[in-house]
Amino acid sequence: MRNKQDTLAKELAKNCSSIEDVQDKLKDVFSDTLQEMMEAEMDHHLGYEKHDVQGNNTGNSRNGTSSKQVKTKFGQSEISIPRDRNGEFDPQVLGKYKSSTNDLEDKIIAMYAKGMTTRDIEAHMHDIYGIEVSSSMVSKITDRILPRITEWQSRPLERVYPIVFLDAIHFKVKKDNRIVNKAAYSVLGIDIDGHKDILGIWIGENESSKFWLNVLNDLKNRGVEDILIVCKDGLTGFSEAIESVFPKADNQLCVIHQIRNTLKYVSYKDKKDLMDDLKKVYKALNIEEAELYFEEFKEKWENKYPIVIRSWENNWDQLTAYFKYPHEIRKIIYTTNIIEGYHRQLRKATKTKTAYSTDEALLKVIYLTTMDITKKWNQPVFNWKSCISQLAIHFEDRLKPELPY
């Protein structure tokens, strides 16, 4: 045995001047050995050896070969897989290498999900694995998840969602030889058990009542019959659309967004003083106290910042909807922080990408990142048992069919 190994080593060493030369020879030996193993499997499958007359009139025979690239520890190898005329031959020795191709695709998809560009992936596969993968091939491989996205985006949803959050995150996408801003609009629902879920993602350039009508009708067509509370930023056209599709939903504007917008119009020297007064309004114990503090706030600041006062007055009902509910629920709904946290994780995964080639390319990254984020969402929202008990009192008729008690 030792003599055979020495002979093989000497044969391999001929004309080799580097480790790469040795690896190339090992790759050839591996391919030849694999080829012989498949031929032996074919002999066993047919019941006779190649060119044996016993195979005449047996009903099945060899039928050429098909070419296949397999990844090995020595690099990429091309092999010729024997075929039989009945199409029944499946070489078992290739099983692990079939899966290695799938593993390769999984690696590419995982890198794409982390925000790596197609060219980054191309370079990485060459540097780490010694495999030539073109950027167009990377795109084709990642395109295979598009049916999964369609299936996910059309999956059935719960009948009732106690709380739903809406928000947008913006990306740059190439369009007609220029770069435009596109928004990915996310809908995050909290179900009866307090678990978060991304109900859908829609990519568009402009918000409008028609756009939101399509989004909300999509949720309805997938089984959503009722939403108790909707928490959102000032999304254009949304109020009209929600009134049409889910007229019973209570609308809460994000107070934190309203505060940020307020401070855009306030001079630096007034910010602390104004915020001290405004904090009394949104941290009031009840709506009556909030209205009282707002009147004081208005009297003090209206002459200097009329646009601020007008903005709060115009949106007052939706900014103060949370005062109807107890403290546990107020903490959840007065801000869109829950969905913003999801968007921060999206941004972290996509920050290396300056612009996406198409809407589909953007959607693929968002979907893959979302799947990675949401698989960790296995715990209910903090203090949910208390929250759902309170909501059951406020929305008894609408929640009763969903609750076990």
C-alpha positions as CSV (number, residue, x, y, z in Angstrom):
1,M,0.0,0.0,0.0
2,R,2.8,2.3,0.9
3,N,4.5,1.6,-2.4
4,K,1.3,2.5,-4.3
5,Q,1.1,5.8,-2.4
6,D,4.7,6.6,-3.2
7,T,4.2,5.8,-6.9
8,L,1.1,8.1,-7.0
9,A,2.9,10.9,-5.2
10,K,5.9,10.7,-7.7
11,E,3.5,10.7,-10.6
12,L,1.7,13.7,-9.2
13,A,4.9,15.5,-8.6
14,K,6.0,15.4,-12.2
15,N,6.0,18.8,-13.9
16,C,4.7,20.5,-10.7
17,S,6.5,23.6,-9.5
18,S,3.9,25.0,-7.1
19,I,1.1,24.1,-4.7
20,E,-1.3,25.3,-7.4
21,D,0.1,22.8,-9.8
22,V,-0.4,20.0,-7.3
23,Q,-4.0,21.1,-6.6
24,D,-4.7,21.1,-10.4
25,K,-3.4,17.5,-10.7
26,L,-5.3,16.4,-7.6
27,K,-8.4,17.9,-9.1
28,D,-7.8,15.9,-12.3
29,V,-7.3,12.7,-10.3
30,F,-10.4,13.4,-8.3
31,S,-12.5,14.0,-11.5
32,D,-11.2,10.8,-13.1
33,T,-11.9,8.8,-9.9
34,L,-15.4,10.2,-9.6
35,Q,-16.0,9.4,-13.3
36,E,-14.9,5.8,-12.8
37,M,-17.1,5.5,-9.7
38,M,-20.1,6.7,-11.7
39,E,-19.4,4.3,-14.6
40,A,-19.3,1.4,-12.0
41,E,-22.6,2.6,-10.6
42,M,-24.0,2.6,-14.1
43,D,-22.7,-1.0,-14.6
44,H,-24.6,-2.0,-11.5
45,H,-27.7,-0.1,-12.4
46,L,-27.9,-1.8,-15.9
47,G,-26.7,-5.2,-14.8
48,Y,-23.9,-5.4,-17.3
49,E,-20.5,-3.7,-18.1
50,K,-20.0,-1.2,-20.9
51,H,-19.9,-2.8,-24.3
52,D,-20.9,-6.2,-22.9
53,V,-23.1,-8.1,-25.3
54,Q,-25.3,-9.2,-22.3
55,G,-26.9,-5.8,-22.5
56,N,-28.5,-6.4,-25.9
57,N,-32.3,-6.3,-25.8
58,T,-32.5,-5.7,-22.0
59,G,-34.8,-2.7,-22.4
60,N,-32.3,-0.2,-21.1
61,S,-28.8,1.0,-22.1
62,R,-26.3,3.8,-21.9
63,N,-27.3,7.0,-23.6
64,G,-24.3,9.3,-23.6
65,T,-23.4,11.8,-20.9
66,S,-24.4,15.2,-19.5
67,S,-21.8,17.8,-18.4
68,K,-21.9,19.2,-14.8
69,Q,-19.7,21.5,-12.8
70,V,-19.1,20.4,-9.2
71,K,-17.3,22.2,-6.4
72,T,-14.7,20.2,-4.6
73,K,-12.0,21.0,-2.0
74,F,-9.6,21.2,-4.9
75,G,-11.7,23.7,-6.9
76,Q,-14.3,23.6,-9.6
77,S,-14.3,20.4,-11.7
78,E,-16.3,19.5,-14.8
79,I,-17.5,15.9,-15.0
80,S,-19.5,13.9,-17.5
81,I,-22.5,12.1,-15.8
82,P,-23.5,8.9,-17.6
83,R,-27.1,8.7,-18.7
84,D,-29.4,5.7,-19.4
85,R,-32.0,5.6,-22.2
86,N,-34.9,5.2,-19.7
87,G,-33.7,8.3,-17.7
88,E,-33.6,6.3,-14.4
89,F,-30.0,6.6,-13.5
90,D,-29.1,8.8,-10.5
91,P,-25.5,8.4,-9.4
92,Q,-25.4,8.2,-5.6
93,V,-21.8,9.2,-5.4
94,L,-22.9,12.7,-6.7
95,G,-25.3,13.2,-3.8
96,K,-22.9,15.3,-1.7
97,Y,-21.8,17.3,-4.7
98,K,-25.4,18.1,-5.7
99,S,-25.9,19.5,-2.2
100,S,-22.6,21.4,-2.5
101,T,-24.1,23.3,-5.4
102,N,-27.1,24.2,-3.3
103,D,-24.8,25.2,-0.5
104,L,-23.0,27.5,-2.8
105,E,-26.3,29.1,-3.8
106,D,-27.2,29.5,-0.2
107,K,-23.9,31.2,0.6
108,I,-24.5,33.6,-2.3
109,I,-28.0,34.4,-1.2
110,A,-26.8,34.9,2.4
111,M,-24.1,37.3,1.3
112,Y,-26.7,39.2,-0.8
113,A,-28.9,39.4,2.3
114,K,-26.1,41.0,4.2
115,G,-26.0,43.9,1.7
116,M,-23.0,42.7,-0.4
117,T,-23.1,43.8,-4.0
118,T,-23.0,41.3,-6.9
119,R,-19.5,42.4,-7.7
120,D,-18.4,42.0,-4.0
121,I,-19.9,38.5,-4.0
122,E,-18.1,37.7,-7.3
123,A,-14.7,38.8,-5.8
124,H,-15.4,37.0,-2.5
125,M,-16.2,33.7,-4.1
126,H,-13.0,33.9,-6.2
127,D,-10.8,34.9,-3.3
128,I,-12.2,32.5,-0.7
129,Y,-13.4,29.5,-2.7
130,G,-11.4,29.9,-6.0
131,I,-14.7,29.8,-7.9
132,E,-15.5,32.0,-10.8
133,V,-19.1,33.4,-10.4
134,S,-20.1,36.3,-12.6
135,S,-22.2,39.2,-11.2
136,S,-24.9,38.2,-13.7
137,M,-24.9,34.7,-12.3
138,V,-25.3,36.1,-8.8
139,S,-28.3,38.0,-9.9
140,K,-29.8,34.9,-11.5
141,I,-29.2,32.9,-8.3
142,T,-30.9,35.5,-6.1
143,D,-33.8,35.8,-8.6
144,R,-34.7,32.3,-7.5
145,I,-36.1,33.7,-4.3
146,L,-38.6,35.9,-6.2
147,P,-41.3,33.2,-6.1
148,R,-40.8,32.9,-2.3
149,I,-41.3,36.7,-2.0
150,T,-44.5,36.5,-4.0
151,E,-45.7,33.6,-1.8
152,W,-44.8,35.5,1.4
153,Q,-46.4,38.7,0.3
154,S,-49.7,36.9,-0.5
155,R,-49.8,34.6,2.5
156,P,-53.0,34.5,4.7
157,L,-53.1,36.8,7.7
158,E,-54.9,36.9,11.0
159,R,-58.5,38.1,11.1
160,V,-57.9,40.8,13.7
161,Y,-54.7,42.7,14.6
162,P,-55.0,44.7,17.8
163,I,-52.2,47.1,16.8
164,V,-50.6,47.9,13.4
165,F,-47.7,50.2,12.6
166,L,-46.9,51.8,9.3
167,D,-43.7,53.6,8.3
168,A,-41.4,54.1,5.3
169,I,-37.7,53.7,4.8
170,H,-36.0,55.3,1.7
171,F,-33.5,53.9,-0.7
172,K,-31.9,55.0,-4.0
173,V,-32.8,53.0,-7.1
174,K,-31.6,53.3,-10.7
175,K,-34.4,54.3,-13.2
176,D,-34.0,55.4,-16.8
177,N,-30.2,56.1,-16.4
178,R,-30.7,58.2,-13.3
179,I,-31.0,57.5,-9.6
180,V,-34.3,58.2,-7.8
181,N,-35.5,57.9,-4.2
182,K,-37.9,55.0,-3.6
183,A,-39.7,54.3,-0.3
184,A,-40.2,50.8,1.0
185,Y,-43.5,51.0,3.0
186,S,-43.7,48.5,5.8
187,V,-46.7,47.3,7.7
188,L,-45.9,45.6,11.1
189,G,-48.8,44.0,13.0
190,I,-49.0,42.8,16.6
191,D,-51.3,39.8,16.8
192,I,-53.7,38.6,19.5
193,D,-50.8,36.8,21.3
194,G,-48.6,39.9,21.2
195,H,-46.2,38.6,18.5
196,K,-44.8,41.0,15.9
197,D,-44.9,40.2,12.2
198,I,-44.2,42.1,9.0
199,L,-47.5,41.8,7.1
200,G,-46.1,43.2,3.9
201,I,-43.6,45.5,2.1
202,W,-44.6,47.8,-0.8
203,I,-42.1,49.8,-2.9
204,G,-43.2,53.1,-4.5
205,E,-42.2,56.7,-5.3
206,N,-45.3,58.6,-4.2
207,E,-47.8,58.2,-1.3
208,S,-51.4,58.8,-2.1
209,S,-54.9,57.8,-1.1
210,K,-54.9,55.4,-4.1
211,F,-51.6,53.8,-3.1
212,W,-52.7,53.2,0.5
213,L,-56.1,52.0,-0.7
214,N,-54.3,49.2,-2.6
215,V,-52.1,48.3,0.4
216,L,-55.1,48.1,2.8
217,N,-57.2,46.2,0.3
218,D,-54.4,43.8,-0.1
219,L,-54.4,43.2,3.7
220,K,-58.2,42.7,3.6
221,N,-58.0,40.3,0.7
222,R,-55.5,38.2,2.7
223,G,-57.9,37.8,5.6
224,V,-57.7,40.9,7.8
225,E,-61.2,41.9,8.8
226,D,-60.4,44.4,11.6
227,I,-57.6,46.6,12.9
228,L,-58.1,48.2,16.4
229,I,-55.3,50.8,16.5
230,V,-53.2,52.1,13.6
231,C,-49.9,53.9,14.5
232,K,-48.3,55.9,11.8
233,D,-46.2,58.9,10.8
234,G,-47.9,61.6,8.7
235,L,-48.4,59.4,5.6
236,T,-50.0,61.3,2.7
237,G,-53.4,60.0,1.8
238,F,-53.5,57.3,4.5
239,S,-56.3,58.7,6.7
240,E,-58.7,58.7,3.7
241,A,-57.8,55.2,2.7
242,I,-58.1,53.7,6.3
243,E,-61.5,55.3,6.7
244,S,-62.6,53.5,3.6
245,V,-61.2,50.0,4.2
246,F,-61.1,49.8,8.1
247,P,-63.4,52.6,9.2
248,K,-63.4,51.4,12.9
249,A,-59.6,51.7,13.3
250,D,-58.4,54.2,15.8
251,N,-55.6,56.4,14.3
252,Q,-52.6,57.5,16.3
253,L,-50.0,59.8,14.8
254,C,-46.4,59.3,16.1
255,V,-45.9,61.9,18.7
256,I,-42.1,61.7,18.4
257,H,-42.2,62.4,14.7
258,Q,-44.5,65.4,15.5
259,I,-41.9,66.7,18.0
260,R,-39.1,66.3,15.5
261,N,-41.1,68.3,12.9
262,T,-41.9,70.9,15.5
263,L,-38.2,71.5,16.4
264,K,-37.3,72.1,12.7
265,Y,-39.1,75.5,13.1
266,V,-37.7,76.5,16.5
267,S,-34.5,78.5,17.1
268,Y,-31.8,76.8,19.1
269,K,-32.0,79.2,22.0
270,D,-35.8,78.4,22.4
271,K,-35.6,74.6,22.0
272,K,-35.1,73.7,25.7
273,D,-37.8,76.1,27.0
274,L,-40.3,75.1,24.4
275,M,-39.7,71.4,24.9
276,D,-40.2,71.7,28.6
277,D,-43.6,73.2,27.9
278,L,-44.5,70.6,25.2
279,K,-43.5,67.7,27.4
280,K,-46.3,68.6,29.8
281,V,-48.7,68.2,26.9
282,Y,-47.8,64.8,25.7
283,K,-47.0,63.4,29.1
284,A,-50.2,64.6,30.7
285,L,-52.3,62.1,32.8
286,N,-55.4,62.4,30.6
287,I,-56.8,64.3,27.6
288,E,-58.3,67.0,29.8
289,E,-54.9,67.8,31.3
290,A,-53.3,67.7,27.9
291,E,-55.7,70.2,26.5
292,L,-55.1,72.5,29.5
293,Y,-51.3,72.4,29.0
294,F,-51.7,72.9,25.3
295,E,-53.7,76.1,25.8
296,E,-50.8,77.4,28.0
297,F,-48.3,76.2,25.3
298,K,-50.3,78.0,22.6
299,E,-50.6,81.2,24.6
300,K,-46.8,81.4,25.2
301,W,-45.5,80.4,21.7
302,E,-48.2,81.2,19.1
303,N,-46.9,84.6,18.2
304,K,-43.4,83.4,17.7
305,Y,-44.1,80.0,16.1
306,P,-47.6,80.1,14.6
307,I,-46.7,77.2,12.2
308,V,-45.9,74.9,15.2
309,I,-49.2,75.7,16.9
310,R,-51.2,75.2,13.6
311,S,-49.6,71.8,13.0
312,W,-50.5,70.5,16.5
313,E,-54.1,71.9,16.2
314,N,-54.6,70.4,12.8
315,N,-53.5,67.0,13.9
316,W,-54.8,67.1,17.5
317,D,-57.3,64.3,17.4
318,Q,-54.8,61.8,16.0
319,L,-51.9,63.0,18.1
320,T,-53.9,62.5,21.3
321,A,-55.8,59.2,20.6
322,Y,-53.5,57.4,23.0
323,F,-55.0,59.2,26.0
324,K,-58.0,56.9,25.6
325,Y,-56.0,54.0,26.8
326,P,-54.1,52.9,30.0
327,H,-50.4,53.5,30.5
328,E,-49.3,50.1,29.2
329,I,-50.9,50.6,25.9
330,R,-49.9,54.3,25.6
331,K,-46.3,53.3,25.8
332,I,-46.7,51.1,22.8
333,I,-48.8,53.3,20.5
334,Y,-47.7,56.9,21.1
335,T,-44.6,56.4,18.9
336,T,-43.8,54.2,15.9
337,N,-40.6,53.1,17.6
338,I,-41.4,49.4,17.2
339,I,-41.4,49.6,13.4
340,E,-38.5,52.1,13.4
341,G,-36.4,49.6,15.2
342,Y,-37.1,47.1,12.4
343,H,-36.1,49.8,9.9
344,R,-32.9,50.5,11.7
345,Q,-31.9,46.8,11.4
346,L,-32.8,47.0,7.7
347,R,-30.6,50.1,7.3
348,K,-27.7,48.4,9.1
349,A,-27.8,45.5,6.6
350,T,-28.1,47.7,3.5
351,K,-25.8,50.7,4.4
352,T,-23.0,49.5,2.1
353,K,-25.2,49.7,-1.0
354,T,-25.4,53.2,-2.6
355,A,-28.1,52.4,-5.1
356,Y,-30.1,49.4,-6.3
357,S,-30.4,48.4,-10.0
358,T,-34.1,47.8,-9.9
359,D,-37.1,47.7,-7.5
360,E,-36.8,43.9,-7.6
361,A,-33.1,44.0,-6.5
362,L,-34.2,46.2,-3.6
363,L,-37.1,44.0,-2.7
364,K,-34.9,40.9,-2.7
365,V,-32.5,42.4,-0.1
366,I,-35.3,43.7,2.0
367,Y,-37.1,40.3,2.0
368,L,-33.9,38.4,2.9
369,T,-33.0,40.8,5.7
370,T,-36.6,40.7,7.0
371,M,-36.5,36.9,7.2
372,D,-33.3,37.2,9.2
373,I,-34.7,39.8,11.5
374,T,-38.1,38.3,12.1
375,K,-36.8,34.8,13.0
376,K,-35.7,36.3,16.3
377,W,-39.1,37.7,17.0
378,N,-40.2,34.7,19.2
379,Q,-41.3,36.6,22.3
380,P,-44.5,38.7,22.7
381,V,-44.4,42.5,23.2
382,F,-43.4,43.4,26.8
383,N,-46.4,43.3,29.3
384,W,-48.7,42.0,26.5
385,K,-51.0,40.1,28.8
386,S,-51.9,43.3,30.6
387,C,-52.3,45.1,27.3
388,I,-54.6,42.6,25.7
389,S,-56.8,42.5,28.8
390,Q,-57.2,46.2,28.7
391,L,-57.9,46.1,24.9
392,A,-60.5,43.4,25.5
393,I,-62.4,45.9,27.7
394,H,-62.1,48.8,25.2
395,F,-63.0,46.6,22.1
396,E,-65.1,43.9,23.7
397,D,-67.3,43.1,20.8
398,R,-64.5,43.2,18.2
399,L,-62.0,41.1,20.2
400,K,-64.3,38.7,22.0
401,P,-64.4,36.1,19.2
402,E,-60.6,35.9,19.1
403,L,-60.0,35.5,22.8
404,P,-60.1,32.1,24.7
405,Y,-61.7,33.5,27.7
